[in-house]
Amino acid sequence: MIALAPSTLAPSATALRVKLFADGADLDSLVALARDSAIAGFTTNPTLMRKAGVADYAAFAREVLAVVPDRPISFEVFADELVEMHRQAMLIAGWGSNVFVKIPVTNTRGQSTSPLLRVLSREGVRLNVTALMTLAQVSAVTDALASGPHCYVSVFAGRIADTGRDPVPLMREAARIVERRPRTELIWASPREVLNVYQADEAGCHVITATPDILAKLALAGKDLDEYSLDTVKMFHRDAESAGYAL
């Protein structure tokens, strides 16, 4: 069997520059991840919260902030009108000094939220603008955030890849756009696999969000492929025996 040359082995995740943000809404998982110093921040959204069975948005946020008082954490508005988005954003921003308010790049009618982003930035609200997928959106959003405090721009690279497009060139260019705004950080959002962590680092992203499943797989980085092959064969054999299969 041909072994990979040392130069092609993945480096340890701890050697990467890109920061890891845990993405999820399961409180037990968040509590466990809060103990991990490698996790630099946290994000969630209404879809994840609904899947996790969260019924009371504000109560859930208070529980999370009790265990994550010192790292960035993003909570999203869910209004569709810009005026109501503003009201919700100001409320959420008041939950804690480490809170970033997630604002979607448009509302459900495709109306840009850039005017709202400018207002909130001038008011000193720390934002995480979400669901971006084009460079035009990145440019518009970074311009809107120019006068504000520290903020994030979340480009959904995983969803871009779901359409059959390679997100890496787009993320590289997005990083160049964001580079002009020193208080703005680029997030590679919606990753699908551990490889995306390394791609995000190479593309110059500041942050990558990752679900607990992907974070757990980071332990495989650089694993010997002969050993991993054997582990996989053993898994198939063990599961067949456990199922009691016979021919």
C-alpha positions as CSV (number, residue, x, y, z in Angstrom):
1,M,0.0,0.0,0.0
2,I,1.3,3.4,-0.9
3,A,1.7,5.7,2.1
4,L,1.1,9.4,1.9
5,A,4.2,11.6,1.9
6,P,4.7,13.5,5.1
7,S,4.1,16.8,3.3
8,T,0.6,15.7,2.4
9,L,-0.5,14.9,5.9
10,A,-3.0,17.3,7.5
11,P,-1.5,19.4,10.3
12,S,-3.0,19.3,13.7
13,A,-6.1,21.5,14.1
14,T,-4.3,23.4,16.9
15,A,-1.7,24.6,14.3
16,L,-4.3,26.4,12.2
17,R,-5.0,30.1,12.4
18,V,-8.7,29.9,11.8
19,K,-10.8,30.0,15.0
20,L,-13.4,27.4,15.8
21,F,-16.9,28.5,16.8
22,A,-19.3,25.8,18.0
23,D,-22.6,25.9,16.1
24,G,-25.7,24.4,17.8
25,A,-28.6,24.7,20.2
26,D,-28.4,21.6,22.3
27,L,-27.8,23.0,25.8
28,D,-25.9,19.9,27.1
29,S,-23.5,20.0,24.1
30,L,-23.0,23.8,24.6
31,V,-22.2,23.2,28.3
32,A,-19.6,20.5,27.4
33,L,-18.1,22.6,24.6
34,A,-17.9,25.7,26.9
35,R,-15.2,23.7,28.9
36,D,-13.0,23.4,25.8
37,S,-10.6,26.2,25.5
38,A,-10.1,25.4,21.8
39,I,-13.6,26.7,21.2
40,A,-13.3,30.4,20.6
41,G,-17.0,31.3,20.3
42,F,-20.5,30.0,19.7
43,T,-23.3,30.6,17.2
44,T,-26.9,29.4,16.9
45,N,-30.0,30.2,14.9
46,P,-33.8,29.8,15.1
47,T,-33.7,26.6,12.9
48,L,-31.1,24.9,15.2
49,M,-33.1,26.0,18.3
50,R,-36.3,24.7,16.9
51,K,-34.7,21.3,16.1
52,A,-33.3,21.2,19.6
53,G,-36.8,21.7,21.1
54,V,-36.2,25.2,22.4
55,A,-39.5,26.8,23.3
56,D,-38.5,30.0,25.0
57,Y,-35.9,32.0,23.0
58,A,-34.9,34.4,25.7
59,A,-34.8,31.8,28.5
60,F,-32.6,29.6,26.4
61,A,-30.3,32.5,25.7
62,R,-30.0,33.3,29.4
63,E,-29.1,29.6,30.1
64,V,-26.4,29.7,27.4
65,L,-24.9,33.0,28.6
66,A,-24.7,31.6,32.1
67,V,-22.2,29.0,30.9
68,V,-20.6,31.2,28.1
69,P,-20.0,34.5,29.7
70,D,-16.6,35.3,28.2
71,R,-16.6,34.3,24.5
72,P,-18.4,35.7,21.5
73,I,-21.9,34.2,21.0
74,S,-24.4,35.0,18.3
75,F,-28.2,35.1,18.6
76,E,-30.4,35.9,15.6
77,V,-33.3,38.1,15.1
78,F,-36.4,36.4,13.6
79,A,-38.5,39.4,12.5
80,D,-39.0,40.1,8.8
81,E,-39.6,43.9,8.8
82,L,-36.5,46.1,9.3
83,V,-38.2,48.2,12.0
84,E,-39.0,45.1,14.1
85,M,-35.5,43.6,13.3
86,H,-34.1,46.8,14.9
87,R,-36.2,46.4,18.0
88,Q,-35.2,42.7,18.4
89,A,-31.5,43.5,17.7
90,M,-31.4,46.1,20.5
91,L,-33.1,43.7,22.9
92,I,-30.7,40.9,22.1
93,A,-27.6,43.1,22.3
94,G,-28.6,44.0,25.9
95,W,-28.3,40.3,27.0
96,G,-24.5,40.5,27.4
97,S,-21.3,42.2,26.5
98,N,-20.2,39.1,24.6
99,V,-23.4,38.9,22.5
100,F,-23.4,39.5,18.7
101,V,-26.7,40.0,17.0
102,K,-27.2,37.9,13.9
103,I,-29.0,39.8,11.1
104,P,-29.8,38.1,7.8
105,V,-28.4,39.7,4.7
106,T,-32.0,40.2,3.4
107,N,-35.5,39.6,4.6
108,T,-37.8,36.9,3.2
109,R,-38.7,39.2,0.3
110,G,-35.1,39.7,-0.8
111,Q,-35.0,43.2,0.6
112,S,-31.4,44.1,1.6
113,T,-30.8,44.8,5.3
114,S,-27.8,47.1,4.6
115,P,-29.7,50.2,5.7
116,L,-30.5,48.5,9.1
117,L,-26.9,47.3,9.4
118,R,-25.6,50.9,9.0
119,V,-28.0,52.1,11.7
120,L,-27.1,49.4,14.1
121,S,-23.4,49.8,13.5
122,R,-23.6,53.5,14.2
123,E,-25.5,52.6,17.4
124,G,-22.6,50.4,18.5
125,V,-24.3,47.0,18.2
126,R,-21.9,44.2,17.5
127,L,-23.3,42.2,14.5
128,N,-23.0,38.9,12.8
129,V,-24.5,39.2,9.3
130,T,-25.6,35.8,8.1
131,A,-26.7,33.8,5.1
132,L,-24.4,35.5,2.6
133,M,-23.5,33.5,-0.5
134,T,-22.2,36.1,-3.1
135,L,-19.3,38.5,-3.3
136,A,-21.7,41.3,-4.1
137,Q,-23.4,40.6,-0.7
138,V,-20.0,40.5,1.0
139,S,-19.0,43.9,-0.5
140,A,-22.4,45.5,0.4
141,V,-22.4,44.2,4.0
142,T,-18.8,45.1,4.8
143,D,-19.4,48.7,3.5
144,A,-22.5,48.9,5.7
145,L,-20.6,47.7,8.7
146,A,-17.6,50.1,8.2
147,S,-18.4,52.6,10.9
148,G,-19.3,50.0,13.6
149,P,-17.6,47.9,16.2
150,H,-16.1,44.4,15.9
151,C,-18.4,42.3,13.7
152,Y,-18.7,39.1,11.7
153,V,-19.7,38.3,8.1
154,S,-21.0,34.7,7.7
155,V,-20.7,33.3,4.2
156,F,-22.4,30.0,3.9
157,A,-19.7,28.1,2.1
158,G,-21.2,24.7,2.8
159,R,-24.5,25.7,1.1
160,I,-22.5,27.1,-1.9
161,A,-20.8,23.7,-2.2
162,D,-24.2,22.0,-2.1
163,T,-25.0,23.7,-5.4
164,G,-22.0,22.0,-7.1
165,R,-19.8,25.1,-6.8
166,D,-16.3,25.1,-5.3
167,P,-16.6,27.7,-2.4
168,V,-12.8,28.1,-1.9
169,P,-12.1,30.7,-4.6
170,L,-15.1,32.7,-3.5
171,M,-14.0,32.5,0.2
172,R,-10.5,33.7,-0.8
173,E,-11.9,36.7,-2.5
174,A,-14.3,37.4,0.4
175,A,-11.3,37.4,2.7
176,R,-9.6,40.0,0.5
177,I,-12.8,42.2,0.6
178,V,-13.1,41.8,4.4
179,E,-9.4,42.5,4.9
180,R,-10.1,46.2,4.1
181,R,-12.2,46.4,7.3
182,P,-9.9,45.6,10.3
183,R,-12.9,45.3,12.7
184,T,-14.6,42.8,10.5
185,E,-14.0,39.0,10.6
186,L,-15.0,36.5,7.9
187,I,-16.8,33.3,9.0
188,W,-16.9,30.1,6.9
189,A,-20.4,29.0,7.8
190,S,-22.2,25.7,7.3
191,P,-19.2,23.4,6.9
192,R,-19.9,19.8,5.8
193,E,-16.7,18.0,6.7
194,V,-13.3,18.4,8.6
195,L,-11.6,19.2,5.3
196,N,-13.5,22.5,5.3
197,V,-11.6,23.6,8.4
198,Y,-8.4,23.4,6.5
199,Q,-9.9,25.0,3.5
200,A,-11.2,27.9,5.6
201,D,-7.7,28.4,7.1
202,E,-6.0,28.3,3.7
203,A,-8.6,30.8,2.3
204,G,-7.8,33.3,5.0
205,C,-11.1,33.1,6.9
206,H,-10.9,34.2,10.5
207,V,-13.5,31.8,11.9
208,I,-15.3,28.6,10.9
209,T,-18.4,27.4,12.6
210,A,-18.7,23.7,13.3
211,T,-21.3,21.4,14.7
212,P,-20.4,19.0,17.5
213,D,-20.1,16.1,15.0
214,I,-17.4,18.0,13.0
215,L,-15.6,19.1,16.1
216,A,-15.4,15.5,17.3
217,K,-13.9,14.4,13.9
218,L,-11.0,16.9,14.3
219,A,-9.3,14.3,16.4
220,L,-8.8,12.3,13.1
221,A,-6.6,15.0,11.7
222,G,-3.4,13.4,10.4
223,K,-4.5,9.9,11.3
224,D,-2.5,7.2,9.6
225,L,-4.6,6.0,6.7
226,D,-3.5,2.3,6.9
227,E,-4.6,2.4,10.6
228,Y,-7.9,4.2,9.6
229,S,-8.5,1.6,6.9
230,L,-8.1,-1.2,9.4
231,D,-10.3,0.5,12.0
232,T,-13.0,0.7,9.3
233,V,-12.7,-3.0,8.4
234,K,-13.0,-3.9,12.1
235,M,-16.1,-1.7,12.5
236,F,-17.8,-3.5,9.6
237,H,-16.9,-6.9,11.1
238,R,-18.0,-5.9,14.6
239,D,-21.3,-4.5,13.4
240,A,-22.1,-7.6,11.3
241,E,-21.4,-9.9,14.3
242,S,-23.5,-7.7,16.7
243,A,-26.4,-7.9,14.2
244,G,-26.1,-11.7,14.2
245,Y,-26.0,-11.8,10.4
246,A,-25.7,-15.3,8.8
247,L,-25.6,-16.6,5.2
